[in-house]
Amino acid sequence: MMDYLPEIFLLLLGFSAFMYAILDGYDLGVGMLLPSNNEAHRDRMIASIGPFWDANETWLVLAVGILLIAFPTAHSLILTELYLPTAFMLIALIMRGVAFDFRAKAKADRKDNWDICFKAGSLIASLSQGYMMGRYIMGFEDSASAYGFAVLSSLCVTAAYVYIGGAWLVLKTEGELQVRAAKWSRRAGWLAALGIAAVSIVNPLVNEQVAERWFSFPEMLLLAPVPLVVMSIIFLVDRYLRQVPVKDDLGARWPFFGVSLIFALSFLGLAYSFFPDVVPGIMTASEAASAPATLMIVGVGAAIVMPMILLYTFMIYRIFKGKVTELSYL
């Protein structure tokens, strides 16, 4: 068991990042979709994420905490290489938090400014996270192709967040806003599909390790259906979104579930490509891990904290299920 502790913690780190990508991804997407010409829709959209968005960011804190304590060497390298985009991301998340609270207290003629701040913060955070992921996947390689891949990743992640954000609004809203959300999600979905295809083509071209794992037999036969499944889900979600509004809101959960499944398959693809590296091409989980005694102590904490976060997440989504009501700060 002790021999496998670094890999176990790497899986916990990946799971935390995956939960963050889905949960905070949709509320970042909602933030980017705020329309400039309809205050009532903006209020309803922010109300749809109001009970959840702070809790969603808990998964980011957990992921960084696991990285810091379980893989301190990797944490130092990653934060050093990604210092600037991390700073932009944190500033953007602060902008979102401040704007969310201040829009309720601002005078009527200033409320629009705080909504713009919330939207800008959502966009900057999304672009920063996508750029960071691209740099990380390339092992922080200092070349034009690596930076180009990071920019491509930045745009793809942003489109994916808008995609899942629109799907969330289809689930949580109704009427004209639901129809608009379906249109937004459809457009972002096909952009995300193009992005997934582009990254899938470029990644093995610029990364020898990925190419070796993807195109070796018999693994290649097992991986071949994954792109087909992803594109099929995108097609099926698009077909549903074209029919919104659906009578009795039948199947409104499907777009959000479908996009979440796409996220899951994408994360599985990344895990397969790089596991057990904690920093692709640079260091494995075993090389970067803390001492076994430290991992055992941290493991006890993780065994307590993670189930509590999962339970809290389940409860809050259970309590606030159903269509969104009017936004209230009382």
Sequence and secondary structure as in RCSB ss.txt:
>XXXX:A:sequence
MMDYLPEIFLLLLGFSAFMYAILDGYDLGVGMLLPSNNEAHRDRMIASIGPFWDANETWLVLAVGILLIAFPTAH
SLILTELYLPTAFMLIALIMRGVAFDFRAKAKADRKDNWDICFKAGSLIASLSQGYMMGRYIMGFEDSASAYGFA
VLSSLCVTAAYVYIGGAWLVLKTEGELQVRAAKWSRRAGWLAALGIAAVSIVNPLVNEQVAERWFSFPEMLLLAP
VPLVVMSIIFLVDRYLRQVPVKDDLGARWPFFGVSLIFALSFLGLAYSFFPDVVPGIMTASEAASAPATLMIVGV
GAAIVMPMILLYTFMIYRIFKGKVTELSYL
>XXXX:A:secstr
 GGGHHHHHHHHHHHHHHHHHHHHHHHHHHHHT  TT HHHHHHHHHHHTTTHHHHTHHHHHHHHHHHHH HHHH
HHHHHHTHHHHHHHHHHHHHHHHHHHHTTTS TTTHHHHHHHHHHHHHHHHHHHHHHHHHHHTTT  SHHHHHHH
HHHHHHHHHHHHHHHHHHHHHH  HHHHHHHHHHHHHHHHHHHHHHHHHHHHHHHH HHHHHHHTSTTHHHHHTH
HHHHHHHHHHHHHHHHHT S GGGTTTHHHHHHHHHHHHHHHHHHHHHHTTEEETTTEEHHHH   HHHHHHHHH
HHHHHHHHHHHHHHHHHHHT SS       
